[in-house]
Amino acid sequence: QVQLAESGGGLVQAGGSLRLSCAASGSIFSINGMGWYRQAPGKQRELVATSTSGGTTTYADSVKGRFTISRDNAKNTVYLQMNSLEPEDTAVYYCSADVKRRAWSLQLSQYWGPGTQVTVSS
């Protein structure tokens, strides 16, 4: 009953930019953390960036200074602005959200988007 819809992936040349978007919908009381992960061929999924509802952000060292995560809490949407893309950024990017479904529940559940391909050519 919670869905994440991603958009913005594609093919770009090195040095180019992409902006990924992810909107959460469904039965949601509140969302704590939202973030982006990626998985390159032959590698395990890794954290790219996270953002709390209050705007606190974290970044993987490999993307600091190039990527910017932001949120629109009113729309339950998280963005990832990716600049100065490198071939090493090529991966499937996944959106994630930590969702509280009900006000009377302590449960937080993590939901994932289906992933969007980002390919950066040399």
C-alpha positions as CSV (number, residue, x, y, z in Angstrom):
1,Q,0.0,0.0,0.0
2,V,3.1,2.2,-0.2
3,Q,4.6,2.8,-3.5
4,L,7.7,4.7,-4.6
5,A,7.8,6.0,-8.2
6,E,11.1,7.0,-9.6
7,S,12.0,9.1,-12.7
8,G,14.8,10.9,-14.3
9,G,17.3,8.1,-15.1
10,G,18.9,7.9,-18.5
11,L,22.1,7.9,-20.5
12,V,24.5,10.8,-20.2
13,Q,28.1,11.6,-21.1
14,A,30.7,12.1,-18.5
15,G,30.5,15.5,-17.0
16,G,26.8,15.7,-17.6
17,S,23.9,16.0,-15.1
18,L,20.8,14.2,-14.2
19,R,18.1,14.8,-11.7
20,L,16.3,11.9,-10.2
21,S,12.9,12.2,-8.5
22,C,11.0,9.8,-6.3
23,A,7.5,10.3,-5.0
24,A,6.0,8.1,-2.2
25,S,2.3,7.5,-2.2
26,G,-0.2,5.3,-0.5
27,S,-1.1,4.8,3.2
28,I,1.5,7.0,4.9
29,F,1.3,8.7,8.2
30,S,4.8,10.2,8.0
31,I,8.2,9.6,6.4
32,N,11.3,9.8,8.4
33,G,14.4,9.1,6.2
34,M,14.4,9.1,2.5
35,G,17.4,8.2,0.5
36,W,19.1,7.0,-2.7
37,Y,21.0,3.8,-3.1
38,R,22.7,2.4,-6.1
39,Q,24.0,-0.9,-7.3
40,A,26.6,-1.3,-10.0
41,P,27.2,-4.5,-12.0
42,G,29.0,-7.0,-9.9
43,K,28.7,-4.9,-6.7
44,Q,26.4,-4.8,-3.8
45,R,24.0,-2.0,-3.2
46,E,25.5,1.0,-1.5
47,L,24.2,4.1,0.1
48,V,24.4,7.3,-2.0
49,A,22.6,9.9,0.0
50,T,20.0,10.3,2.7
51,S,17.8,13.1,4.0
52,T,15.7,13.3,7.1
53,S,12.4,15.1,7.2
54,G,14.2,18.0,8.9
55,G,16.7,18.4,6.1
56,T,19.7,16.7,7.6
57,T,21.7,15.0,4.8
58,T,24.4,12.5,4.4
59,Y,26.4,11.5,1.4
60,A,28.7,8.8,0.4
61,D,32.3,10.0,0.0
62,S,32.3,9.2,-3.6
63,V,29.5,11.6,-4.4
64,K,30.2,14.5,-2.0
65,G,30.4,17.8,-3.8
66,R,28.7,16.4,-6.9
67,F,25.3,15.1,-5.8
68,T,22.7,16.9,-3.8
69,I,19.7,15.3,-2.1
70,S,16.6,17.4,-1.3
71,R,13.1,16.8,-0.2
72,D,9.6,18.2,-0.6
73,N,7.9,16.9,2.5
74,A,4.5,18.1,1.4
75,K,4.7,15.9,-1.6
76,N,6.6,13.0,0.0
77,T,9.2,13.4,-2.7
78,V,12.9,13.2,-2.7
79,Y,15.3,14.4,-5.4
80,L,18.9,13.6,-6.3
81,Q,20.7,16.2,-8.4
82,M,23.7,14.6,-9.9
83,N,26.3,16.8,-11.5
84,S,29.7,16.0,-12.9
85,L,28.7,12.5,-13.5
86,E,31.4,9.9,-14.0
87,P,31.4,6.5,-15.6
88,E,31.8,5.1,-12.1
89,D,28.4,6.5,-11.3
90,T,26.8,4.0,-13.7
91,A,24.4,1.9,-11.7
92,V,20.8,1.2,-11.0
93,Y,19.6,3.8,-8.6
94,Y,17.0,2.9,-6.0
95,C,14.8,5.3,-3.9
96,S,14.0,4.3,-0.4
97,A,11.7,5.7,2.3
98,D,11.3,4.9,6.0
99,V,7.6,5.1,6.5
100,K,5.4,5.2,9.5
101,R,2.0,3.9,8.4
102,R,-0.1,4.8,11.4
103,A,0.1,7.3,14.1
104,W,-0.6,4.8,16.8
105,S,2.1,2.4,15.7
106,L,5.8,2.4,16.5
107,Q,6.6,0.5,13.4
108,L,8.8,1.9,10.7
109,S,8.9,0.1,7.4
110,Q,11.4,0.6,4.6
111,Y,10.1,0.7,1.1
112,W,12.0,0.6,-2.1
113,G,11.4,1.9,-5.6
114,P,11.9,-0.4,-8.6
115,G,15.1,1.3,-9.5
116,T,16.1,3.4,-12.5
117,Q,19.1,3.0,-14.7
118,V,21.8,5.7,-14.8
119,T,24.4,5.1,-17.4
120,V,27.4,7.5,-17.8
121,S,29.5,7.1,-20.9
122,S,33.2,7.8,-21.1
